[in-house]
Amino acid sequence: MVMQPRKQRRWLYRTSKLHEKHRLLHATLSEDLRKKYGKRSARVRKGDKVRVMRGEFAGHEGKVLEVDMKNCRITIEGVTTTKVNGTEVAVPVHPSNVMILSFGEVDDVRKKTLER
């Protein structure tokens, strides 16, 4: 059954629960990580090193500083823009537009999900 685009958007922005947005925060893994863990993608977490693959900052690499679950965006160090008054502001990036190069900290929870 095919769902209408407006209903998909409504689910994404209005009716989706916070615990359902976890799967929207997945990003593709680099070739090394794919071979090591046998997975294509993983959830982005604070401290991971990522490379921006699409958009204005394509090719930029940096650490994930913040993960915004509500808006489904991540903040990466160095991905900033300058406002008119001269202040630097972080540009939020969607996780589907980045590639995870290395994991920040592999704790028990992450190890379990990667071994699944």
GUKE-733252 format. One record per atom (N, C-alpha, C): residue number from 0; residue in one letter; y negated, z, x. Coordinates in pm, 1 decimal, m for minus. Example, Ala and Ser with C-alpha at 12.3 -4.5 7.8 and 13.67 -1.06 7.14 Angstrom:
GUKE-733252
{0 'A' {569.0 780.0 1319.0}}
{0 'A' {450.0 780.0 1230.0}}
{0 'A' {330.0 780.0 1320.0}}
{1 'S' {225.0 708.0 1285.0}}
{1 'S' {106.0 714.0 1367.0}}
{1 'S' {m3.0 787.0 1290.0}}
***
This chain:
GUKE-733252
{0 'M' {118.3 0.0 83.9}}
{0 'M' {0.0 0.0 0.0}}
{0 'M' {m124.8 0.0 88.5}}
{1 'V' {m215.4 m89.2 58.2}}
{1 'V' {m338.3 m101.3 136.8}}
{1 'V' {m447.4 m18.9 68.8}}
{2 'M' {m516.2 59.6 150.2}}
{2 'M' {m622.9 143.8 97.6}}
{2 'M' {m757.4 72.7 113.8}}
{3 'Q' {m847.6 93.0 19.1}}
{3 'Q' {m979.4 31.5 26.2}}
{3 'Q' {m1060.3 92.6 140.8}}
{4 'P' {m1140.6 11.9 209.9}}
{4 'P' {m1221.4 63.5 319.8}}
{4 'P' {m1311.4 179.7 278.5}}
{5 'R' {m1368.3 173.2 158.9}}
{5 'R' {m1457.5 282.1 116.6}}
{5 'R' {m1382.7 413.1 102.1}}
{6 'K' {m1254.3 405.2 60.8}}
{6 'K' {m1174.3 527.2 47.2}}
{6 'K' {m1134.4 581.6 183.9}}
{7 'Q' {m1110.2 490.0 278.3}}
{7 'Q' {m1080.5 534.4 414.9}}
{7 'Q' {m1201.7 604.6 475.7}}
{8 'R' {m1320.2 547.2 454.7}}
{8 'R' {m1443.4 608.1 505.7}}
{8 'R' {m1469.6 742.5 439.1}}
{9 'R' {m1445.0 750.5 309.4}}
{9 'R' {m1465.5 876.4 237.5}}
{9 'R' {m1374.2 984.1 294.4}}
{10 'W' {m1248.8 947.7 320.9}}
{10 'W' {m1157.0 1045.3 379.1}}
{10 'W' {m1205.4 1088.4 517.0}}
{11 'L' {m1251.6 992.8 595.9}}
{11 'L' {m1292.4 1020.4 732.8}}
{11 'L' {m1413.0 1112.9 739.4}}
{12 'Y' {m1512.9 1088.4 655.7}}
{12 'Y' {m1638.8 1161.0 667.9}}
{12 'Y' {m1655.7 1275.7 568.9}}
{13 'R' {m1583.1 1274.7 458.0}}
{13 'R' {m1607.8 1377.5 357.7}}
{13 'R' {m1488.8 1467.5 329.9}}
{14 'T' {m1373.9 1409.7 303.7}}
{14 'T' {m1264.0 1491.1 252.6}}
{14 'T' {m1161.5 1531.8 357.8}}
{15 'S' {m1173.5 1479.3 481.0}}
{15 'S' {m1074.5 1517.0 582.6}}
{15 'S' {m1100.5 1660.2 628.8}}
{16 'K' {m992.3 1733.8 645.1}}
{16 'K' {m1001.1 1873.1 687.9}}
{16 'K' {m1011.8 1877.4 840.6}}
{17 'L' {m1058.7 1989.2 891.7}}
{17 'L' {m1078.6 2004.1 1034.6}}
{17 'L' {m947.1 1993.5 1110.6}}
{18 'H' {m839.1 2047.1 1054.2}}
{18 'H' {m710.4 2041.2 1123.3}}
{18 'H' {m649.2 1900.9 1118.2}}
{19 'E' {m698.2 1814.1 1028.4}}
{19 'E' {m649.3 1676.1 1021.7}}
{19 'E' {m721.1 1585.6 1122.5}}
{20 'K' {m836.2 1629.8 1171.7}}
{20 'K' {m914.0 1547.6 1264.1}}
{20 'K' {m858.2 1550.5 1405.7}}
{21 'H' {m757.5 1632.4 1432.4}}
{21 'H' {m698.4 1638.3 1566.3}}
{21 'H' {m645.3 1502.8 1610.2}}
{22 'R' {m584.2 1428.4 1518.5}}
{22 'R' {m526.9 1299.7 1559.0}}
{22 'R' {m633.6 1194.4 1584.9}}
{23 'L' {m756.6 1217.4 1537.4}}
{23 'L' {m865.4 1123.8 1565.8}}
{23 'L' {m924.4 1147.3 1704.3}}
{24 'L' {m889.4 1259.1 1767.7}}
{24 'L' {m943.7 1294.4 1898.6}}
{24 'L' {m849.9 1253.9 2012.3}}
{25 'H' {m762.1 1157.6 1988.2}}
{25 'H' {m671.8 1110.1 2091.7}}
{25 'H' {m734.7 994.1 2168.6}}
{26 'A' {m704.4 988.0 2298.2}}
{26 'A' {m752.8 879.3 2383.7}}
{26 'A' {m635.5 825.2 2463.9}}
{27 'T' {m646.5 701.9 2506.7}}
{27 'T' {m540.8 637.5 2583.9}}
{27 'T' {m529.7 701.9 2722.3}}
{28 'L' {m410.7 699.6 2778.5}}
{28 'L' {m386.0 756.9 2911.1}}
{28 'L' {m391.1 647.2 3017.6}}
{29 'S' {m423.3 685.2 3139.6}}
{29 'S' {m422.4 590.5 3250.5}}
{29 'S' {m277.4 553.8 3283.8}}
{30 'E' {m259.0 449.6 3362.4}}
{30 'E' {m124.7 402.1 3397.0}}
{30 'E' {m41.2 510.6 3465.7}}
{31 'D' {m103.5 587.1 3556.8}}
{31 'D' {m31.5 693.7 3627.8}}
{31 'D' {20.6 799.4 3530.6}}
{32 'L' {m66.8 842.7 3438.7}}
{32 'L' {m27.5 946.1 3342.6}}
{32 'L' {77.0 893.7 3244.8}}
{33 'R' {68.5 764.7 3209.8}}
{33 'R' {168.1 705.1 3119.4}}
{33 'R' {307.7 709.5 3182.3}}
{34 'K' {314.9 674.2 3311.3}}
{34 'K' {444.3 676.4 3380.0}}
{34 'K' {495.2 818.6 3395.5}}
{35 'K' {406.0 911.0 3425.6}}
{35 'K' {444.8 1049.2 3450.3}}
{35 'K' {496.1 1118.4 3323.9}}
{36 'Y' {426.0 1098.9 3210.7}}
{36 'Y' {459.2 1171.5 3087.9}}
{36 'Y' {530.2 1086.0 2982.7}}
{37 'G' {531.9 953.7 3000.3}}
{37 'G' {599.7 867.3 2904.0}}
{37 'G' {530.3 860.4 2769.5}}
{38 'K' {400.4 881.6 2768.3}}
{38 'K' {322.4 875.9 2644.8}}
{38 'K' {207.5 777.8 2663.2}}
{39 'R' {159.9 724.0 2552.5}}
{39 'R' {49.8 628.1 2554.5}}
{39 'R' {m85.5 695.2 2542.7}}
{40 'S' {m90.8 803.4 2463.2}}
{40 'S' {m218.6 869.7 2439.5}}
{40 'S' {m199.5 1019.9 2430.4}}
{41 'A' {m309.6 1092.1 2442.5}}
{41 'A' {m307.6 1237.6 2431.7}}
{41 'A' {m442.8 1282.8 2379.0}}
{42 'R' {m446.2 1406.4 2331.5}}
{42 'R' {m569.3 1460.7 2276.9}}
{42 'R' {m665.2 1494.8 2390.5}}
{43 'V' {m791.9 1460.8 2371.4}}
{43 'V' {m894.3 1489.5 2471.5}}
{43 'V' {m932.2 1636.4 2461.3}}
{44 'R' {m941.7 1702.0 2578.2}}
{44 'R' {m981.9 1842.0 2582.2}}
{44 'R' {m1093.3 1860.8 2684.0}}
{45 'K' {m1164.2 1971.3 2670.6}}
{45 'K' {m1271.4 2005.0 2763.3}}
{45 'K' {m1213.1 2019.6 2903.5}}
{46 'G' {m1277.9 1957.8 3001.5}}
{46 'G' {m1231.7 1965.2 3139.5}}
{46 'G' {m1155.0 1843.3 3186.2}}
{47 'D' {m1110.9 1757.2 3095.0}}
{47 'D' {m1040.6 1634.9 3133.2}}
{47 'D' {m1136.4 1538.5 3202.3}}
{48 'K' {m1083.6 1460.9 3297.7}}
{48 'K' {m1163.6 1356.2 3360.9}}
{48 'K' {m1134.8 1226.1 3286.7}}
{49 'V' {m1240.9 1160.8 3238.4}}
{49 'V' {m1224.5 1039.6 3158.2}}
{49 'V' {m1313.1 927.8 3211.9}}
{50 'R' {m1277.9 804.8 3173.7}}
{50 'R' {m1358.6 686.9 3204.3}}
{50 'R' {m1396.8 621.9 3071.9}}
{51 'V' {m1525.8 591.8 3056.4}}
{51 'V' {m1574.0 524.8 2935.9}}
{51 'V' {m1536.0 377.4 2946.7}}
{52 'M' {m1469.4 325.7 2844.6}}
{52 'M' {m1419.0 188.7 2848.4}}
{52 'M' {m1505.2 90.4 2767.5}}
{53 'R' {m1580.6 139.3 2671.6}}
{53 'R' {m1658.7 53.4 2583.8}}
{53 'R' {m1801.7 105.9 2572.0}}
{54 'G' {m1890.8 17.1 2537.0}}
{54 'G' {m2027.3 57.2 2507.6}}
{54 'G' {m2120.8 48.8 2627.2}}
{55 'E' {m2235.5 109.5 2611.9}}
{55 'E' {m2342.2 104.2 2710.8}}
{55 'E' {m2301.6 167.8 2844.0}}
{56 'F' {m2216.1 269.6 2838.8}}
{56 'F' {m2178.1 343.4 2959.0}}
{56 'F' {m2038.9 304.3 3009.8}}
{57 'A' {m1993.5 184.5 2978.9}}
{57 'A' {m1861.0 139.4 3020.2}}
{57 'A' {m1846.6 145.9 3171.4}}
{58 'G' {m1734.8 202.4 3216.8}}
{58 'G' {m1708.7 214.9 3359.3}}
{58 'G' {m1748.7 349.5 3416.7}}
{59 'H' {m1823.6 428.2 3341.6}}
{59 'H' {m1868.9 558.1 3390.8}}
{59 'H' {m1754.2 659.8 3383.1}}
{60 'E' {m1738.5 739.6 3488.3}}
{60 'E' {m1635.5 843.5 3491.1}}
{60 'E' {m1700.7 980.0 3498.3}}
{61 'G' {m1639.7 1076.7 3431.7}}
{61 'G' {m1693.5 1211.9 3434.2}}
{61 'G' {m1603.3 1308.1 3359.2}}
{62 'K' {m1638.5 1436.8 3368.3}}
{62 'K' {m1562.2 1540.5 3299.5}}
{62 'K' {m1610.3 1555.7 3156.5}}
{63 'V' {m1518.2 1593.3 3068.1}}
{63 'V' {m1553.5 1620.1 2929.4}}
{63 'V' {m1617.0 1758.7 2924.3}}
{64 'L' {m1740.8 1764.9 2876.2}}
{64 'L' {m1813.1 1891.1 2867.8}}
{64 'L' {m1793.1 1959.9 2733.8}}
{65 'E' {m1778.8 1880.1 2627.5}}
{65 'E' {m1770.9 1937.1 2493.6}}
{65 'E' {m1692.7 1843.8 2402.8}}
{66 'V' {m1615.9 1901.3 2311.2}}
{66 'V' {m1543.9 1824.7 2209.9}}
{66 'V' {m1595.2 1869.0 2074.3}}
{67 'D' {m1656.6 1776.2 2000.2}}
{67 'D' {m1712.8 1806.4 1868.4}}
{67 'D' {m1611.5 1765.3 1762.3}}
{68 'M' {m1541.8 1864.7 1708.1}}
{68 'M' {m1437.7 1836.3 1608.5}}
{68 'M' {m1497.8 1784.0 1478.1}}
{69 'K' {m1611.4 1838.1 1438.9}}
{69 'K' {m1670.3 1802.3 1310.6}}
{69 'K' {m1710.7 1655.5 1305.5}}
{70 'N' {m1777.5 1608.7 1410.1}}
{70 'N' {m1824.6 1470.0 1413.4}}
{70 'N' {m1731.1 1376.1 1488.1}}
{71 'C' {m1622.5 1429.4 1541.9}}
{71 'C' {m1522.0 1350.8 1613.6}}
{71 'C' {m1583.7 1275.7 1732.3}}
{72 'R' {m1657.6 1347.8 1815.5}}
{72 'R' {m1722.1 1291.4 1932.5}}
{72 'R' {m1701.1 1383.9 2052.4}}
{73 'I' {m1708.8 1325.7 2172.5}}
{73 'I' {m1699.7 1406.7 2293.4}}
{73 'I' {m1824.6 1383.5 2377.7}}
{74 'T' {m1859.2 1483.7 2458.5}}
{74 'T' {m1973.2 1474.8 2548.5}}
{74 'T' {m1920.2 1471.3 2690.6}}
{75 'I' {m1966.2 1375.0 2769.2}}
{75 'I' {m1918.7 1353.7 2905.5}}
{75 'I' {m2035.3 1374.0 3000.8}}
{76 'E' {m2008.1 1440.1 3115.0}}
{76 'E' {m2116.2 1462.4 3211.0}}
{76 'E' {m2162.2 1329.5 3269.8}}
{77 'G' {m2293.5 1312.2 3278.3}}
{77 'G' {m2351.3 1189.7 3330.8}}
{77 'G' {m2380.2 1083.7 3226.9}}
{78 'V' {m2323.1 1097.8 3107.5}}
{78 'V' {m2349.2 1002.0 3000.4}}
{78 'V' {m2466.6 1057.2 2919.9}}
{79 'T' {m2587.2 1023.9 2967.4}}
{79 'T' {m2708.8 1076.5 2905.6}}
{79 'T' {m2810.5 965.4 2886.0}}
{80 'T' {m2907.1 993.8 2802.2}}
{80 'T' {m3019.1 903.8 2781.6}}
{80 'T' {m3147.3 985.9 2792.0}}
{81 'T' {m3255.9 920.4 2822.6}}
{81 'T' {m3384.1 988.7 2837.5}}
{81 'T' {m3467.0 969.9 2711.1}}
{82 'K' {m3513.9 1081.0 2656.5}}
{82 'K' {m3599.4 1076.0 2539.2}}
{82 'K' {m3740.3 1037.1 2581.4}}
{83 'V' {m3825.2 1009.3 2483.3}}
{83 'V' {m3961.6 965.2 2509.8}}
{83 'V' {m4039.3 1072.3 2586.0}}
{84 'N' {m4011.7 1200.9 2557.0}}
{84 'N' {m4085.0 1307.5 2625.0}}
{84 'N' {m4027.1 1339.7 2763.0}}
{85 'G' {m3922.6 1267.9 2806.9}}
{85 'G' {m3868.8 1282.7 2940.9}}
{85 'G' {m3746.0 1370.0 2954.6}}
{86 'T' {m3701.9 1432.8 2846.5}}
{86 'T' {m3584.2 1519.2 2855.8}}
{86 'T' {m3455.9 1437.3 2850.3}}
{87 'E' {m3354.8 1484.2 2921.7}}
{87 'E' {m3223.8 1418.0 2923.1}}
{87 'E' {m3139.9 1472.5 2808.2}}
{88 'V' {m3077.0 1383.5 2732.7}}
{88 'V' {m2994.4 1422.7 2619.5}}
{88 'V' {m2858.0 1355.8 2634.1}}
{89 'A' {m2751.5 1432.7 2610.6}}
{89 'A' {m2616.0 1377.6 2618.7}}
{89 'A' {m2591.5 1280.8 2503.8}}
{90 'V' {m2521.9 1171.6 2534.4}}
{90 'V' {m2487.1 1072.8 2432.6}}
{90 'V' {m2342.6 1098.0 2390.3}}
{91 'P' {m2318.3 1129.9 2262.2}}
{91 'P' {m2180.6 1152.7 2218.4}}
{91 'P' {m2100.9 1022.3 2215.1}}
{92 'V' {m1974.2 1029.6 2256.7}}
{92 'V' {m1887.1 912.2 2265.4}}
{92 'V' {m1762.2 937.9 2180.7}}
{93 'H' {m1715.6 834.6 2112.3}}
{93 'H' {m1591.9 849.0 2034.3}}
{93 'H' {m1472.3 847.7 2129.9}}
{94 'P' {m1373.6 934.7 2108.5}}
{94 'P' {m1259.8 943.1 2200.6}}
{94 'P' {m1179.0 814.3 2214.0}}
{95 'S' {m1182.3 727.2 2113.6}}
{95 'S' {m1106.9 601.9 2123.6}}
{95 'S' {m1168.0 507.8 2226.4}}
{96 'N' {m1290.2 535.3 2270.0}}
{96 'N' {m1358.4 449.8 2366.6}}
{96 'N' {m1345.9 499.2 2509.8}}
{97 'V' {m1260.6 597.2 2533.9}}
{97 'V' {m1243.2 649.6 2669.2}}
{97 'V' {m1096.4 644.5 2709.6}}
{98 'M' {m1072.9 654.3 2840.8}}
{98 'M' {m937.4 662.1 2895.4}}
{98 'M' {m928.0 790.7 2976.7}}
{99 'I' {m821.9 866.9 2954.1}}
{99 'I' {m802.9 990.4 3028.4}}
{99 'I' {m745.2 956.5 3164.8}}
{100 'L' {m816.1 996.7 3271.0}}
{100 'L' {m771.8 970.3 3407.6}}
{100 'L' {m689.7 1086.8 3462.6}}
{101 'S' {m730.7 1209.5 3432.2}}
{101 'S' {m655.3 1327.6 3475.0}}
{101 'S' {m684.8 1442.1 3380.0}}
{102 'F' {m585.7 1528.8 3365.4}}
{102 'F' {m600.4 1644.1 3277.7}}
{102 'F' {m669.5 1756.0 3353.2}}
{103 'G' {m755.1 1828.7 3282.1}}
{103 'G' {m826.1 1939.3 3343.8}}
{103 'G' {m733.5 2055.2 3374.7}}
{104 'E' {m670.9 2107.8 3272.3}}
{104 'E' {m582.8 2222.5 3287.9}}
{104 'E' {m461.0 2199.4 3199.4}}
{105 'V' {m343.2 2200.5 3258.0}}
{105 'V' {m221.4 2179.3 3179.8}}
{105 'V' {m160.6 2316.5 3152.7}}
{106 'D' {m195.0 2374.0 3037.2}}
{106 'D' {m139.6 2503.7 2998.4}}
{106 'D' {m10.9 2482.5 2919.3}}
{107 'D' {45.1 2590.6 2867.7}}
{107 'D' {173.9 2583.2 2797.3}}
{107 'D' {167.2 2494.0 2673.7}}
{108 'V' {56.8 2501.5 2598.3}}
{108 'V' {44.0 2423.5 2474.2}}
{108 'V' {41.2 2275.3 2506.0}}
{109 'R' {m38.1 2237.9 2603.8}}
{109 'R' {m48.4 2095.9 2638.4}}
{109 'R' {81.9 2045.7 2699.4}}
{110 'K' {145.8 2127.5 2781.4}}
{110 'K' {272.5 2088.7 2842.6}}
{110 'K' {377.0 2061.0 2735.2}}
{111 'K' {378.1 2143.5 2630.7}}
{111 'K' {473.1 2128.3 2520.6}}
{111 'K' {449.2 1997.4 2446.4}}
{112 'T' {321.7 1965.2 2419.8}}
{112 'T' {291.2 1842.5 2347.5}}
{112 'T' {321.6 1718.7 2430.8}}
{113 'L' {303.2 1726.2 2562.4}}
{113 'L' {332.4 1611.2 2648.0}}
{113 'L' {481.5 1589.3 2665.8}}
{114 'E' {559.1 1695.6 2659.9}}
{114 'E' {704.2 1683.1 2676.4}}
{114 'E' {773.7 1641.8 2547.3}}
{115 'R' {705.6 1652.1 2436.0}}
{115 'R' {764.2 1617.5 2307.1}}
{115 'R' {806.2 1473.2 2300.9}}
***
